Amino acid sequence: MRVSVLYFARSAELAGLRCETLSVPRQITALQLWEEKVRLHPRLAVIRDQVVFAVRQEYVLLGDQVLVLQPGDEVAIIPPISGG
C-alpha cells in the first residue's frame, strides 16, 4: 500500500526532500516505519530520539503502537521545533 510521507524542518534537510511516496504494509508499528525511513535516508538517524509522526493529523510517538494505514494516508515526520 502507498502512503505519502511529508518531511518538515530538520527532517527535510536530512532526507534531502520534502515529500515522497512509500510502499508499506497496511499494519506497521511506528518504530518499524521509522526504521524503514532511516534505511532509505540514513542521515535521519540523528533525530531518532526527538522525532514524532503525525498520521491523519494525530501525533504518534515512535514505539510499538501499531498503525493501521489506509491507501493515500499522509505520514508527517516532525522533528523538534523551537520557537519563541
PyMOL Python script that loads the backbone (N, CA, C, O; Angstrom):
from pymol import cmd

cmd.read_pdbstr("""\
ATOM      1  N   MET A   1       0.840  -1.160   0.000  1.00  0.00           N
ATOM      2  CA  MET A   1       0.000   0.000   0.000  1.00  0.00           C
ATOM      3  C   MET A   1       0.894   1.235   0.000  1.00  0.00           C
ATOM      4  O   MET A   1       1.976   1.229   0.587  1.00  0.00           O
ATOM      5  N   ARG A   2       0.432   2.294  -0.664  1.00  0.00           N
ATOM      6  CA  ARG A   2       1.243   3.503  -0.785  1.00  0.00           C
ATOM      7  C   ARG A   2       0.697   4.622   0.099  1.00  0.00           C
ATOM      8  O   ARG A   2      -0.503   4.895   0.125  1.00  0.00           O
ATOM      9  N   VAL A   3       1.623   5.263   0.826  1.00  0.00           N
ATOM     10  CA  VAL A   3       1.296   6.423   1.651  1.00  0.00           C
ATOM     11  C   VAL A   3       2.247   7.557   1.286  1.00  0.00           C
ATOM     12  O   VAL A   3       3.336   7.328   0.760  1.00  0.00           O
ATOM     13  N   SER A   4       1.822   8.771   1.571  1.00  0.00           N
ATOM     14  CA  SER A   4       2.674   9.944   1.370  1.00  0.00           C
ATOM     15  C   SER A   4       3.407  10.238   2.666  1.00  0.00           C
ATOM     16  O   SER A   4       2.810  10.235   3.743  1.00  0.00           O
ATOM     17  N   VAL A   5       4.693  10.491   2.558  1.00  0.00           N
ATOM     18  CA  VAL A   5       5.499  10.860   3.720  1.00  0.00           C
ATOM     19  C   VAL A   5       5.923  12.308   3.526  1.00  0.00           C
ATOM     20  O   VAL A   5       6.518  12.666   2.510  1.00  0.00           O
ATOM     21  N   LEU A   6       5.606  13.134   4.519  1.00  0.00           N
ATOM     22  CA  LEU A   6       5.934  14.555   4.477  1.00  0.00           C
ATOM     23  C   LEU A   6       7.040  14.832   5.489  1.00  0.00           C
ATOM     24  O   LEU A   6       6.969  14.379   6.631  1.00  0.00           O
ATOM     25  N   TYR A   7       8.045  15.564   5.076  1.00  0.00           N
ATOM     26  CA  TYR A   7       9.174  15.902   5.938  1.00  0.00           C
ATOM     27  C   TYR A   7       9.127  17.381   6.268  1.00  0.00           C
ATOM     28  O   TYR A   7       8.874  18.210   5.394  1.00  0.00           O
ATOM     29  N   PHE A   8       9.372  17.718   7.535  1.00  0.00           N
ATOM     30  CA  PHE A   8       9.360  19.099   7.969  1.00  0.00           C
ATOM     31  C   PHE A   8      10.669  19.454   8.645  1.00  0.00           C
ATOM     32  O   PHE A   8      11.318  18.607   9.257  1.00  0.00           O
ATOM     33  N   ALA A   9      11.057  20.744   8.524  1.00  0.00           N
ATOM     34  CA  ALA A   9      12.205  21.318   9.223  1.00  0.00           C
ATOM     35  C   ALA A   9      13.450  20.442   9.053  1.00  0.00           C
ATOM     36  O   ALA A   9      13.848  20.132   7.930  1.00  0.00           O
ATOM     37  N   ARG A  10      14.050  20.053  10.155  1.00  0.00           N
ATOM     38  CA  ARG A  10      15.324  19.306  10.116  1.00  0.00           C
ATOM     39  C   ARG A  10      15.192  17.972   9.390  1.00  0.00           C
ATOM     40  O   ARG A  10      16.137  17.541   8.729  1.00  0.00           O
ATOM     41  N   SER A  11      14.044  17.308   9.495  1.00  0.00           N
ATOM     42  CA  SER A  11      13.891  16.027   8.803  1.00  0.00           C
ATOM     43  C   SER A  11      13.962  16.221   7.284  1.00  0.00           C
ATOM     44  O   SER A  11      14.489  15.359   6.581  1.00  0.00           O
ATOM     45  N   ALA A  12      13.438  17.339   6.770  1.00  0.00           N
ATOM     46  CA  ALA A  12      13.531  17.622   5.332  1.00  0.00           C
ATOM     47  C   ALA A  12      14.981  17.864   4.925  1.00  0.00           C
ATOM     48  O   ALA A  12      15.420  17.410   3.868  1.00  0.00           O
ATOM     49  N   GLU A  13      15.718  18.578   5.764  1.00  0.00           N
ATOM     50  CA  GLU A  13      17.137  18.820   5.485  1.00  0.00           C
ATOM     51  C   GLU A  13      17.910  17.511   5.432  1.00  0.00           C
ATOM     52  O   GLU A  13      18.707  17.288   4.522  1.00  0.00           O
ATOM     53  N   LEU A  14      17.670  16.648   6.410  1.00  0.00           N
ATOM     54  CA  LEU A  14      18.416  15.388   6.495  1.00  0.00           C
ATOM     55  C   LEU A  14      18.038  14.408   5.384  1.00  0.00           C
ATOM     56  O   LEU A  14      18.903  13.714   4.850  1.00  0.00           O
ATOM     57  N   ALA A  15      16.763  14.349   5.040  1.00  0.00           N
ATOM     58  CA  ALA A  15      16.318  13.431   3.992  1.00  0.00           C
ATOM     59  C   ALA A  15      16.620  13.982   2.598  1.00  0.00           C
ATOM     60  O   ALA A  15      16.724  13.229   1.630  1.00  0.00           O
ATOM     61  N   GLY A  16      16.758  15.302   2.512  1.00  0.00           N
ATOM     62  CA  GLY A  16      17.036  15.908   1.218  1.00  0.00           C
ATOM     63  C   GLY A  16      15.798  16.077   0.354  1.00  0.00           C
ATOM     64  O   GLY A  16      15.906  16.275  -0.856  1.00  0.00           O
ATOM     65  N   LEU A  17      14.622  16.000   0.964  1.00  0.00           N
ATOM     66  CA  LEU A  17      13.380  16.185   0.228  1.00  0.00           C
ATOM     67  C   LEU A  17      12.257  16.551   1.180  1.00  0.00           C
ATOM     68  O   LEU A  17      12.386  16.390   2.393  1.00  0.00           O
ATOM     69  N   ARG A  18      11.169  17.037   0.637  1.00  0.00           N
ATOM     70  CA  ARG A  18      10.031  17.459   1.460  1.00  0.00           C
ATOM     71  C   ARG A  18       8.907  16.429   1.487  1.00  0.00           C
ATOM     72  O   ARG A  18       8.124  16.389   2.437  1.00  0.00           O
ATOM     73  N   CYS A  19       8.823  15.603   0.457  1.00  0.00           N
ATOM     74  CA  CYS A  19       7.793  14.564   0.450  1.00  0.00           C
ATOM     75  C   CYS A  19       8.205  13.441  -0.491  1.00  0.00           C
ATOM     76  O   CYS A  19       9.025  13.618  -1.392  1.00  0.00           O
ATOM     77  N   GLU A  20       7.610  12.290  -0.250  1.00  0.00           N
ATOM     78  CA  GLU A  20       7.817  11.132  -1.120  1.00  0.00           C
ATOM     79  C   GLU A  20       6.686  10.154  -0.879  1.00  0.00           C
ATOM     80  O   GLU A  20       5.957  10.254   0.108  1.00  0.00           O
ATOM     81  N   THR A  21       6.550   9.213  -1.791  1.00  0.00           N
ATOM     82  CA  THR A  21       5.561   8.157  -1.648  1.00  0.00           C
ATOM     83  C   THR A  21       6.295   6.884  -1.267  1.00  0.00           C
ATOM     84  O   THR A  21       7.349   6.570  -1.819  1.00  0.00           O
ATOM     85  N   LEU A  22       5.717   6.147  -0.306  1.00  0.00           N
ATOM     86  CA  LEU A  22       6.364   4.951   0.218  1.00  0.00           C
ATOM     87  C   LEU A  22       5.374   3.796   0.216  1.00  0.00           C
ATOM     88  O   LEU A  22       4.209   3.979   0.572  1.00  0.00           O
ATOM     89  N   SER A  23       5.818   2.623  -0.177  1.00  0.00           N
ATOM     90  CA  SER A  23       5.000   1.408  -0.076  1.00  0.00           C
ATOM     91  C   SER A  23       5.270   0.751   1.264  1.00  0.00           C
ATOM     92  O   SER A  23       6.417   0.464   1.606  1.00  0.00           O
ATOM     93  N   VAL A  24       4.205   0.513   2.023  1.00  0.00           N
ATOM     94  CA  VAL A  24       4.317  -0.082   3.351  1.00  0.00           C
ATOM     95  C   VAL A  24       3.192  -1.084   3.559  1.00  0.00           C
ATOM     96  O   VAL A  24       2.185  -1.044   2.853  1.00  0.00           O
ATOM     97  N   PRO A  25       3.359  -1.989   4.532  1.00  0.00           N
ATOM     98  CA  PRO A  25       2.244  -2.872   4.888  1.00  0.00           C
ATOM     99  C   PRO A  25       1.103  -2.051   5.484  1.00  0.00           C
ATOM    100  O   PRO A  25       1.329  -0.962   6.011  1.00  0.00           O
ATOM    101  N   ARG A  26      -0.103  -2.563   5.404  1.00  0.00           N
ATOM    102  CA  ARG A  26      -1.262  -1.860   5.963  1.00  0.00           C
ATOM    103  C   ARG A  26      -1.109  -1.668   7.469  1.00  0.00           C
ATOM    104  O   ARG A  26      -1.476  -0.622   8.005  1.00  0.00           O
ATOM    105  N   GLN A  27      -0.570  -2.673   8.148  1.00  0.00           N
ATOM    106  CA  GLN A  27      -0.310  -2.575   9.585  1.00  0.00           C
ATOM    107  C   GLN A  27       1.188  -2.613   9.817  1.00  0.00           C
ATOM    108  O   GLN A  27       1.882  -3.536   9.392  1.00  0.00           O
ATOM    109  N   ILE A  28       1.665  -1.588  10.501  1.00  0.00           N
ATOM    110  CA  ILE A  28       3.097  -1.465  10.769  1.00  0.00           C
ATOM    111  C   ILE A  28       3.233  -0.660  12.055  1.00  0.00           C
ATOM    112  O   ILE A  28       2.440   0.248  12.307  1.00  0.00           O
ATOM    113  N   THR A  29       4.223  -0.984  12.860  1.00  0.00           N
ATOM    114  CA  THR A  29       4.415  -0.172  14.071  1.00  0.00           C
ATOM    115  C   THR A  29       5.090   1.136  13.672  1.00  0.00           C
ATOM    116  O   THR A  29       5.746   1.229  12.634  1.00  0.00           O
ATOM    117  N   ALA A  30       4.915   2.130  14.513  1.00  0.00           N
ATOM    118  CA  ALA A  30       5.559   3.410  14.264  1.00  0.00           C
ATOM    119  C   ALA A  30       7.073   3.244  14.193  1.00  0.00           C
ATOM    120  O   ALA A  30       7.733   3.878  13.370  1.00  0.00           O
ATOM    121  N   LEU A  31       7.621   2.394  15.054  1.00  0.00           N
ATOM    122  CA  LEU A  31       9.069   2.169  15.062  1.00  0.00           C
ATOM    123  C   LEU A  31       9.523   1.482  13.772  1.00  0.00           C
ATOM    124  O   LEU A  31      10.562   1.844  13.221  1.00  0.00           O
ATOM    125  N   GLN A  32       8.772   0.507  13.287  1.00  0.00           N
ATOM    126  CA  GLN A  32       9.123  -0.146  12.025  1.00  0.00           C
ATOM    127  C   GLN A  32       9.097   0.845  10.859  1.00  0.00           C
ATOM    128  O   GLN A  32       9.953   0.806   9.976  1.00  0.00           O
ATOM    129  N   LEU A  33       8.111   1.722  10.873  1.00  0.00           N
ATOM    130  CA  LEU A  33       8.026   2.733   9.831  1.00  0.00           C
ATOM    131  C   LEU A  33       9.234   3.667   9.898  1.00  0.00           C
ATOM    132  O   LEU A  33       9.811   4.016   8.868  1.00  0.00           O
ATOM    133  N   TRP A  34       9.611   4.068  11.103  1.00  0.00           N
ATOM    134  CA  TRP A  34      10.806   4.907  11.266  1.00  0.00           C
ATOM    135  C   TRP A  34      12.046   4.190  10.757  1.00  0.00           C
ATOM    136  O   TRP A  34      12.857   4.782  10.045  1.00  0.00           O
ATOM    137  N   GLU A  35      12.198   2.927  11.114  1.00  0.00           N
ATOM    138  CA  GLU A  35      13.374   2.166  10.680  1.00  0.00           C
ATOM    139  C   GLU A  35      13.434   2.071   9.155  1.00  0.00           C
ATOM    140  O   GLU A  35      14.518   2.104   8.573  1.00  0.00           O
ATOM    141  N   GLU A  36      12.283   1.954   8.515  1.00  0.00           N
ATOM    142  CA  GLU A  36      12.249   1.942   7.048  1.00  0.00           C
ATOM    143  C   GLU A  36      12.700   3.297   6.494  1.00  0.00           C
ATOM    144  O   GLU A  36      13.426   3.352   5.501  1.00  0.00           O
ATOM    145  N   LYS A  37      12.275   4.379   7.128  1.00  0.00           N
ATOM    146  CA  LYS A  37      12.689   5.711   6.681  1.00  0.00           C
ATOM    147  C   LYS A  37      14.201   5.885   6.850  1.00  0.00           C
ATOM    148  O   LYS A  37      14.859   6.452   5.979  1.00  0.00           O
ATOM    149  N   VAL A  38      14.748   5.405   7.955  1.00  0.00           N
ATOM    150  CA  VAL A  38      16.188   5.526   8.190  1.00  0.00           C
ATOM    151  C   VAL A  38      16.965   4.649   7.206  1.00  0.00           C
ATOM    152  O   VAL A  38      18.062   5.015   6.782  1.00  0.00           O
ATOM    153  N   ARG A  39      16.413   3.516   6.851  1.00  0.00           N
ATOM    154  CA  ARG A  39      17.067   2.662   5.848  1.00  0.00           C
ATOM    155  C   ARG A  39      17.184   3.407   4.517  1.00  0.00           C
ATOM    156  O   ARG A  39      18.206   3.316   3.838  1.00  0.00           O
ATOM    157  N   LEU A  40      16.138   4.140   4.150  1.00  0.00           N
ATOM    158  CA  LEU A  40      16.148   4.893   2.896  1.00  0.00           C
ATOM    159  C   LEU A  40      16.947   6.191   2.992  1.00  0.00           C
ATOM    160  O   LEU A  40      17.553   6.635   2.016  1.00  0.00           O
ATOM    161  N   HIS A  41      16.938   6.792   4.185  1.00  0.00           N
ATOM    162  CA  HIS A  41      17.609   8.084   4.404  1.00  0.00           C
ATOM    163  C   HIS A  41      18.398   8.007   5.717  1.00  0.00           C
ATOM    164  O   HIS A  41      17.938   8.513   6.741  1.00  0.00           O
ATOM    165  N   PRO A  42      19.572   7.384   5.697  1.00  0.00           N
ATOM    166  CA  PRO A  42      20.338   7.126   6.925  1.00  0.00           C
ATOM    167  C   PRO A  42      20.631   8.357   7.774  1.00  0.00           C
ATOM    168  O   PRO A  42      20.786   8.239   8.989  1.00  0.00           O
ATOM    169  N   ARG A  43      20.710   9.519   7.171  1.00  0.00           N
ATOM    170  CA  ARG A  43      21.015  10.732   7.947  1.00  0.00           C
ATOM    171  C   ARG A  43      19.911  11.064   8.948  1.00  0.00           C
ATOM    172  O   ARG A  43      20.160  11.804   9.899  1.00  0.00           O
ATOM    173  N   LEU A  44      18.700  10.538   8.762  1.00  0.00           N
ATOM    174  CA  LEU A  44      17.607  10.786   9.704  1.00  0.00           C
ATOM    175  C   LEU A  44      17.884  10.202  11.090  1.00  0.00           C
ATOM    176  O   LEU A  44      17.284  10.630  12.077  1.00  0.00           O
ATOM    177  N   ALA A  45      18.778   9.241  11.164  1.00  0.00           N
ATOM    178  CA  ALA A  45      19.043   8.547  12.430  1.00  0.00           C
ATOM    179  C   ALA A  45      19.413   9.506  13.557  1.00  0.00           C
ATOM    180  O   ALA A  45      19.163   9.198  14.722  1.00  0.00           O
ATOM    181  N   VAL A  46      19.999  10.652  13.245  1.00  0.00           N
ATOM    182  CA  VAL A  46      20.449  11.570  14.301  1.00  0.00           C
ATOM    183  C   VAL A  46      19.289  12.217  15.064  1.00  0.00           C
ATOM    184  O   VAL A  46      19.504  12.733  16.161  1.00  0.00           O
ATOM    185  N   ILE A  47      18.076  12.204  14.524  1.00  0.00           N
ATOM    186  CA  ILE A  47      16.941  12.818  15.223  1.00  0.00           C
ATOM    187  C   ILE A  47      15.992  11.772  15.799  1.00  0.00           C
ATOM    188  O   ILE A  47      14.886  12.112  16.218  1.00  0.00           O
ATOM    189  N   ARG A  48      16.395  10.532  15.827  1.00  0.00           N
ATOM    190  CA  ARG A  48      15.542   9.421  16.253  1.00  0.00           C
ATOM    191  C   ARG A  48      14.863   9.660  17.611  1.00  0.00           C
ATOM    192  O   ARG A  48      13.675   9.373  17.757  1.00  0.00           O
ATOM    193  N   ASP A  49      15.584  10.172  18.589  1.00  0.00           N
ATOM    194  CA  ASP A  49      15.030  10.344  19.933  1.00  0.00           C
ATOM    195  C   ASP A  49      14.203  11.617  20.088  1.00  0.00           C
ATOM    196  O   ASP A  49      13.696  11.897  21.175  1.00  0.00           O
ATOM    197  N   GLN A  50      14.065  12.374  19.032  1.00  0.00           N
ATOM    198  CA  GLN A  50      13.354  13.645  19.124  1.00  0.00           C
ATOM    199  C   GLN A  50      12.148  13.735  18.201  1.00  0.00           C
ATOM    200  O   GLN A  50      11.327  14.641  18.347  1.00  0.00           O
ATOM    201  N   VAL A  51      12.030  12.831  17.274  1.00  0.00           N
ATOM    202  CA  VAL A  51      11.014  12.933  16.226  1.00  0.00           C
ATOM    203  C   VAL A  51       9.689  12.291  16.646  1.00  0.00           C
ATOM    204  O   VAL A  51       9.663  11.334  17.419  1.00  0.00           O
ATOM    205  N   VAL A  52       8.606  12.832  16.125  1.00  0.00           N
ATOM    206  CA  VAL A  52       7.286  12.194  16.233  1.00  0.00           C
ATOM    207  C   VAL A  52       6.686  12.151  14.835  1.00  0.00           C
ATOM    208  O   VAL A  52       7.084  12.904  13.947  1.00  0.00           O
ATOM    209  N   PHE A  53       5.728  11.258  14.662  1.00  0.00           N
ATOM    210  CA  PHE A  53       4.958  11.189  13.423  1.00  0.00           C
ATOM    211  C   PHE A  53       3.619  11.860  13.653  1.00  0.00           C
ATOM    212  O   PHE A  53       3.156  11.985  14.786  1.00  0.00           O
ATOM    213  N   ALA A  54       3.016  12.279  12.586  1.00  0.00           N
ATOM    214  CA  ALA A  54       1.601  12.655  12.607  1.00  0.00           C
ATOM    215  C   ALA A  54       0.950  11.823  11.504  1.00  0.00           C
ATOM    216  O   ALA A  54       1.315  11.925  10.333  1.00  0.00           O
ATOM    217  N   VAL A  55      -0.009  11.008  11.895  1.00  0.00           N
ATOM    218  CA  VAL A  55      -0.735  10.167  10.949  1.00  0.00           C
ATOM    219  C   VAL A  55      -2.187  10.624  10.976  1.00  0.00           C
ATOM    220  O   VAL A  55      -2.835  10.622  12.023  1.00  0.00           O
ATOM    221  N   ARG A  56      -2.680  11.012   9.819  1.00  0.00           N
ATOM    222  CA  ARG A  56      -4.021  11.595   9.730  1.00  0.00           C
ATOM    223  C   ARG A  56      -4.167  12.747  10.730  1.00  0.00           C
ATOM    224  O   ARG A  56      -5.207  12.904  11.369  1.00  0.00           O
ATOM    225  N   GLN A  57      -3.117  13.536  10.847  1.00  0.00           N
ATOM    226  CA  GLN A  57      -3.046  14.742  11.673  1.00  0.00           C
ATOM    227  C   GLN A  57      -3.134  14.461  13.175  1.00  0.00           C
ATOM    228  O   GLN A  57      -3.518  15.341  13.946  1.00  0.00           O
ATOM    229  N   GLU A  58      -2.782  13.241  13.596  1.00  0.00           N
ATOM    230  CA  GLU A  58      -2.697  12.907  15.021  1.00  0.00           C
ATOM    231  C   GLU A  58      -1.274  12.462  15.331  1.00  0.00           C
ATOM    232  O   GLU A  58      -0.693  11.651  14.609  1.00  0.00           O
ATOM    233  N   TYR A  59      -0.718  13.007  16.421  1.00  0.00           N
ATOM    234  CA  TYR A  59       0.652  12.667  16.795  1.00  0.00           C
ATOM    235  C   TYR A  59       0.780  11.218  17.230  1.00  0.00           C
ATOM    236  O   TYR A  59      -0.091  10.668  17.903  1.00  0.00           O
ATOM    237  N   VAL A  60       1.903  10.611  16.822  1.00  0.00           N
ATOM    238  CA  VAL A  60       2.222   9.232  17.178  1.00  0.00           C
ATOM    239  C   VAL A  60       3.688   9.192  17.577  1.00  0.00           C
ATOM    240  O   VAL A  60       4.557   9.564  16.788  1.00  0.00           O
ATOM    241  N   LEU A  61       3.971   8.746  18.797  1.00  0.00           N
ATOM    242  CA  LEU A  61       5.353   8.582  19.231  1.00  0.00           C
ATOM    243  C   LEU A  61       5.929   7.319  18.614  1.00  0.00           C
ATOM    244  O   LEU A  61       5.199   6.372  18.320  1.00  0.00           O
ATOM    245  N   LEU A  62       7.242   7.311  18.419  1.00  0.00           N
ATOM    246  CA  LEU A  62       7.888   6.104  17.902  1.00  0.00           C
ATOM    247  C   LEU A  62       7.834   5.031  18.970  1.00  0.00           C
ATOM    248  O   LEU A  62       8.206   5.276  20.118  1.00  0.00           O
ATOM    249  N   GLY A  63       7.380   3.858  18.610  1.00  0.00           N
ATOM    250  CA  GLY A  63       7.278   2.767  19.559  1.00  0.00           C
ATOM    251  C   GLY A  63       6.552   1.596  18.938  1.00  0.00           C
ATOM    252  O   GLY A  63       6.507   1.450  17.717  1.00  0.00           O
ATOM    253  N   ASP A  64       5.981   0.759  19.797  1.00  0.00           N
ATOM    254  CA  ASP A  64       5.345  -0.470  19.341  1.00  0.00           C
ATOM    255  C   ASP A  64       3.878  -0.303  18.965  1.00  0.00           C
ATOM    256  O   ASP A  64       3.210  -1.280  18.627  1.00  0.00           O
ATOM    257  N   GLN A  65       3.373   0.926  19.019  1.00  0.00           N
ATOM    258  CA  GLN A  65       1.984   1.168  18.642  1.00  0.00           C
ATOM    259  C   GLN A  65       1.794   0.799  17.174  1.00  0.00           C
ATOM    260  O   GLN A  65       2.540   1.262  16.311  1.00  0.00           O
ATOM    261  N   VAL A  66       0.793  -0.035  16.894  1.00  0.00           N
ATOM    262  CA  VAL A  66       0.522  -0.460  15.522  1.00  0.00           C
ATOM    263  C   VAL A  66      -0.298   0.612  14.821  1.00  0.00           C
ATOM    264  O   VAL A  66      -1.344   1.041  15.307  1.00  0.00           O
ATOM    265  N   LEU A  67       0.199   1.028  13.679  1.00  0.00           N
ATOM    266  CA  LEU A  67      -0.529   1.968  12.843  1.00  0.00           C
ATOM    267  C   LEU A  67      -1.309   1.167  11.804  1.00  0.00           C
ATOM    268  O   LEU A  67      -0.750   0.281  11.159  1.00  0.00           O
ATOM    269  N   VAL A  68      -2.566   1.466  11.642  1.00  0.00           N
ATOM    270  CA  VAL A  68      -3.372   0.846  10.591  1.00  0.00           C
ATOM    271  C   VAL A  68      -3.558   1.919   9.532  1.00  0.00           C
ATOM    272  O   VAL A  68      -4.378   2.826   9.673  1.00  0.00           O
ATOM    273  N   LEU A  69      -2.778   1.793   8.476  1.00  0.00           N
ATOM    274  CA  LEU A  69      -2.745   2.815   7.440  1.00  0.00           C
ATOM    275  C   LEU A  69      -3.734   2.504   6.335  1.00  0.00           C
ATOM    276  O   LEU A  69      -4.048   1.345   6.065  1.00  0.00           O
ATOM    277  N   GLN A  70      -4.212   3.545   5.708  1.00  0.00           N
ATOM    278  CA  GLN A  70      -5.115   3.437   4.573  1.00  0.00           C
ATOM    279  C   GLN A  70      -4.393   3.948   3.329  1.00  0.00           C
ATOM    280  O   GLN A  70      -3.524   4.812   3.441  1.00  0.00           O
ATOM    281  N   PRO A  71      -4.731   3.437   2.153  1.00  0.00           N
ATOM    282  CA  PRO A  71      -4.101   3.958   0.933  1.00  0.00           C
ATOM    283  C   PRO A  71      -4.273   5.472   0.847  1.00  0.00           C
ATOM    284  O   PRO A  71      -5.367   5.997   1.052  1.00  0.00           O
ATOM    285  N   GLY A  72      -3.186   6.159   0.543  1.00  0.00           N
ATOM    286  CA  GLY A  72      -3.226   7.602   0.405  1.00  0.00           C
ATOM    287  C   GLY A  72      -3.051   8.379   1.698  1.00  0.00           C
ATOM    288  O   GLY A  72      -3.037   9.610   1.671  1.00  0.00           O
ATOM    289  N   ASP A  73      -2.917   7.693   2.838  1.00  0.00           N
ATOM    290  CA  ASP A  73      -2.682   8.398   4.101  1.00  0.00           C
ATOM    291  C   ASP A  73      -1.416   9.241   3.999  1.00  0.00           C
ATOM    292  O   ASP A  73      -0.505   8.934   3.229  1.00  0.00           O
ATOM    293  N   GLU A  74      -1.381  10.302   4.787  1.00  0.00           N
ATOM    294  CA  GLU A  74      -0.188  11.118   4.915  1.00  0.00           C
ATOM    295  C   GLU A  74       0.450  10.844   6.267  1.00  0.00           C
ATOM    296  O   GLU A  74      -0.221  10.840   7.299  1.00  0.00           O
ATOM    297  N   VAL A  75       1.749  10.617   6.244  1.00  0.00           N
ATOM    298  CA  VAL A  75       2.534  10.442   7.461  1.00  0.00           C
ATOM    299  C   VAL A  75       3.543  11.582   7.487  1.00  0.00           C
ATOM    300  O   VAL A  75       4.424  11.663   6.631  1.00  0.00           O
ATOM    301  N   ALA A  76       3.409  12.455   8.470  1.00  0.00           N
ATOM    302  CA  ALA A  76       4.337  13.583   8.592  1.00  0.00           C
ATOM    303  C   ALA A  76       5.419  13.231   9.592  1.00  0.00           C
ATOM    304  O   ALA A  76       5.138  12.683  10.658  1.00  0.00           O
ATOM    305  N   ILE A  77       6.652  13.547   9.248  1.00  0.00           N
ATOM    306  CA  ILE A  77       7.780  13.356  10.150  1.00  0.00           C
ATOM    307  C   ILE A  77       8.111  14.727  10.726  1.00  0.00           C
ATOM    308  O   ILE A  77       8.532  15.637  10.012  1.00  0.00           O
ATOM    309  N   ILE A  78       7.910  14.850  12.032  1.00  0.00           N
ATOM    310  CA  ILE A  78       8.034  16.149  12.681  1.00  0.00           C
ATOM    311  C   ILE A  78       9.162  16.104  13.709  1.00  0.00           C
ATOM    312  O   ILE A  78       9.035  15.468  14.755  1.00  0.00           O
ATOM    313  N   PRO A  79      10.260  16.781  13.404  1.00  0.00           N
ATOM    314  CA  PRO A  79      11.363  16.863  14.364  1.00  0.00           C
ATOM    315  C   PRO A  79      11.046  17.934  15.395  1.00  0.00           C
ATOM    316  O   PRO A  79      10.047  18.642  15.267  1.00  0.00           O
ATOM    317  N   PRO A  80      11.882  18.057  16.412  1.00  0.00           N
ATOM    318  CA  PRO A  80      11.660  19.110  17.394  1.00  0.00           C
ATOM    319  C   PRO A  80      11.715  20.482  16.735  1.00  0.00           C
ATOM    320  O   PRO A  80      12.560  20.747  15.879  1.00  0.00           O
ATOM    321  N   ILE A  81      10.809  21.333  17.147  1.00  0.00           N
ATOM    322  CA  ILE A  81      10.764  22.682  16.601  1.00  0.00           C
ATOM    323  C   ILE A  81      10.844  23.653  17.772  1.00  0.00           C
ATOM    324  O   ILE A  81      10.068  23.558  18.722  1.00  0.00           O
ATOM    325  N   SER A  82      11.777  24.575  17.697  1.00  0.00           N
ATOM    326  CA  SER A  82      11.878  25.567  18.762  1.00  0.00           C
ATOM    327  C   SER A  82      11.232  26.851  18.287  1.00  0.00           C
ATOM    328  O   SER A  82      11.151  27.130  17.090  1.00  0.00           O
ATOM    329  N   GLY A  83      10.794  27.589  19.215  1.00  0.00           N
ATOM    330  CA  GLY A  83      10.155  28.857  18.873  1.00  0.00           C
ATOM    331  C   GLY A  83      10.149  29.783  20.064  1.00  0.00           C
ATOM    332  O   GLY A  83      10.639  29.429  21.137  1.00  0.00           O
ATOM    333  N   GLY A  84       9.613  30.931  19.887  1.00  0.00           N
ATOM    334  CA  GLY A  84       9.624  31.877  20.980  1.00  0.00           C
ATOM    335  C   GLY A  84       8.300  32.548  21.160  1.00  0.00           C
ATOM    336  O   GLY A  84       8.147  33.383  22.051  1.00  0.00           O
TER     337      GLY A  84
END
""", "prot")
cmd.dss("prot")
cmd.show_as("cartoon", "prot")
cmd.util.cbc("prot")
cmd.orient("prot")
